[in-house]
């Protein structure tokens, strides 16, 4: 099989490892800056093709699809960033290939990948596929290949009309040792003050399920789950979180999990080390008193 990596970033170490399972010298197609192409050229790939781009990267879907198809690529790997995910969907359609996420391994035409947010694995037979996965880190092999420049046409009708930096994340939950997360069991935004008091006494960061962020009570960088962060703290305390699948997949790597919920049938109780059936408005003040 022939493997191509399509990226706008040089941080593709994991994709290179995955590509090498089927192709010892995968090709990297770099879209964007020449400096990124130069960095990828030192990553150990067999070949680097670079196209300077302007405007949304997904506008180059047709040109990229034609290039990799003409090269006979069987496997196209794309980092799981917002821009590349949009590009991957278009590539899958253009190449008439399945789009698979959370790839784990590929051998003898069989692809194993995560499903349902990674809580289960599925193995499928593939002849051609587009894979979206975590890119990994930067790699410097100590040697470099020549960067081949190509010109790709952008689809008409797509242009960037404004660009602004995203606000800096208020906290990096991926590095948090302790986390206190809140869900819809919290009745009002003002009640987050007492949650913050508990978190401070535990030396924890405050996180939430998606509905809380949707209400504007906490920023999106505090969301844990399928549409937010996956975390691995030593202690995870969930207050008023129902524990739906999309949230649970984000906490599976946690050490000790504690949950407080008024609903004894909450799905989260099937995932915890310690569960308390009770009102968080009674439990949290009691915990604060005990920690004082």
Secondary structure, 3 states (H helix, E strand, C coil): CCEEEEECCCCCHHHHHHHCCCCCCCEEEEECCHHHHHHHHCCCCCEEEEECCCCCHHHHHHHHHHHHHHCCCCEEEEECCHHHHHHHHHHHHHHCCEEEECEEEEECCEEEEEEHHHCEEEEEECCCEEEEECCCCCCCCCCCCCEEECCCCCCCCCCCCCCCCCCCCCCCHHHCCEEEEECCCCCCHHHHHHHHHHHHHHCCEEEECHHHHHCCCCCHHHEECCCCECCCCCEEEEECCCCCHHHHCCCCCCCEEEEEECCCCCHHHHCCCEEEECCHHHHHHHHHHHHC
